[in-house]
């Protein structure tokens, strides 16, 4: 296959496979029929159950603690994504060293500086996307905390059930964006295979896809929700 600006047709096929895997997984987990059986959807049901239980509690310290834990998790991953972006910028500055390193790998494929920098740019885009997802998730969990505090203490109040449902839906949306950020991290691991070669990108992406699909649709966590 002839190289075009440092890329071969196999590189383009591998990249299309990567994008199709990411997009297909997103549809399967969030949009299509299989999403109803996913771990994320099942946990959304338990988020709603959490808020229904909140109405029966006079002391809501435990609920505030759970919300704070969710916020700290989103903040941690947002900061991690920023560190990853910084690592990508450092990688661009060390292009010559990186090219020599990847060329010496057993399955390494010689590449041009332009192709390498394009791949690094793509990796940076993935981490920037992850940062925005985690940062927005953190913000949404803040909103959810406010909505939680707005739920009346009197469970018999007309607006109590509506307030609890509103808080539950906000945590579900926040969790959805958090999951998308984590998904970007996982697929970034597969994307790293492209620096070695297009076949490695295909194999690594397929491996990531299988692992994530098993976790969503056939994991021990899902079995635990079914009562063990």
N, C-alpha and C positions, 0 to 999 in steps of 0.2 A: 504494500500500500504506500503510495507516494505521500510524503509529508507536505502539508500546506501550512505555512507559517508555524512549523514546529508540531503540528497536530496531524494525525493520520485519520482515515475514515473510522478506524477502530476506536480511536479516542472519542470521536463524535458519537459513535454507537454506545460506548460506555457511558458518556455523559447523559445521553437520552435515556438510557436504562436507569441511571441514578435518579433523574428527574421524574421518570415515570413511576419508579418505586416509591419515592417520597409522596408524589401526588396520589398514587393509588392507595397507599396506606392511609393517607389523610381522609380520603373518601370512605374507605372501609370502616374507619374508626369513628368518623363524625357524621357522615352523610348517608351512606347506603344501608341496606338491610342488616348486614352483620354488626353494625354499630350498636344495635339493640342488645347484643350479647357481650359487648366489650366490657372490660374492667372499668373503664372510665364512666360508662353509662350506669353501671351498677353502683359505683361510688356516688354518682349524682343522686341516686335514690336515697342513699344513706345521708347525704348532706341535707336533703329535705327532712328526713326522719330526725336528724339532729335538731333542726329548728323547731320541729313539732314537740320534741322533748324539752326544748328550752322554755316553752310556754308553761310547762308544769313545774319549773324550778323557780323558787323565790330568789335564791342566791345563784347568780350567774357568773361566778368567778371562774368556774371550770370552762365555760363557753368563751370567756375573754382570754383564758390561757390558750385554748385551742386556736383561736383566731390569731393571737400573737405568734404562735408557732408557725402557722401558715404564712404569715407576713415575713417572718425571719427566713423561712426557706426560700421564698421568692427573692428576697433581698440578697441572700447568699449567692444564688445562681446568677442574679443580675451582675453582681460584682465579679463573679467567675468569668462571665461572658466578656466583661471589659478587659480582664487579664488576658483572655484568649485573643481579643482584638489586638492588644499590645504585643502579644507573641507573634501574630501575623505580620505586624509592622516591622518587628525585629527580623523576621525571616526574610522580608524583602531586602533589608540592608545587608543580609548575609547570603545573597543569592549565589555568588561564586562558590562559597564553601558548601552550600546546600547542593548545588549541582554536582560537585565532585563526590559528595557523600552518596547521593542517590544513584549516581552512575556506577559506584562500586558495589552496590547491593546485588545479590545473586540474580534477582529478576529485574534489576534496574534496566530502564530503557533510556538511551541517550536522548536528550531534549535540548531545545534552544532556550536562551534566556527569556525570550518573549513568551514562549509557551509556559515556562515555569512561573513567571510573574503573573500570567493570566490565571493559572491554577491557584496561586496564592491569593489573588484578588477574589476568586470564587469562594475560597475558604473564609476570607474576611467577610464576605457578604453573608455567609451562613451564620457566623458568630455575631454580626451586627443585628441580623434578624432575631437571633436568640435573645440578645440583650433587650431589644424592644419588647419582645414577648414577656420576658421576666419582669422588666420594669413596669409594663402595663398591668401585669398580674399583681405585682406588689401594690400598685395604686388601687386596683379593684378590691383587693383584700382590705385596704384602708376604708374604702367605701362600705364594704360589707360590715366592718367593725362599727361604723357609724350607724348603719341600718340596724345592726344587732342592738346597739344601745338605745335605738328609738322604739324598739318593741316594748309595748306597755307591760308593766309588772303584773297587772291584772289580766290574767288569761281570758277572763270573761268579757273584756272590753271588745267592742265591735271591730276595732282596727288591729287587735293583737294578732289574729291569725293571718291577716293580710300582710302585716309587718314582718312576721316570721317567714312567710312565703317569699316576700321580697328579698329578705336577707339571704335566704337559701339560694335563690336564683342568682344573686350577685356572687356568692361563693362558687357556684357552678361555673359561671362565666370566667371568674378569676382562675379557677382550676383548669378550665379549657385552655386558656392562654399559657398557663404554666406548663401544661402538657405539651403544647406546641413548641415551647422553648426547649424542653427536654428532648423532644423529637429531633430538633435541629442539632442538638449536641450529639445524639446517637448517629444521625446520618453524617455528621462531620467526621466521625470515626471511619465510616465507610469511604468518604470522600478522600481521606488521607491516602488510601490505596492508589489513587490516581498519580501521586507523585512517584510511585514505583513503576506503574504501567497501567494501561487500560484494562487488561485482563484482571489485574489485582483490584481495580476499582469495581469491576463487575462482581467478582467473587466476594469482596468485602461488603458491598452494598447488599448483595443477596443474603449474606450472613446476618447483617444488621436487621434486614427486613424479617427474616425468619425468627430471630430472637425476639424482636418487638411484637410480632404477631402472636407468638406463643405466650408472651406475657399478657397480652390483651385478651386472648380467647381460650387459652389452655394452661393457665398458670396455677400454681398452688394458692396464690392470693385469691383467684377467682373461686377456687374450690373452697377456700375458707369462708367466703361470703355465702356459699351454699350450705354452710353448716358443717364443713369438714367431711 
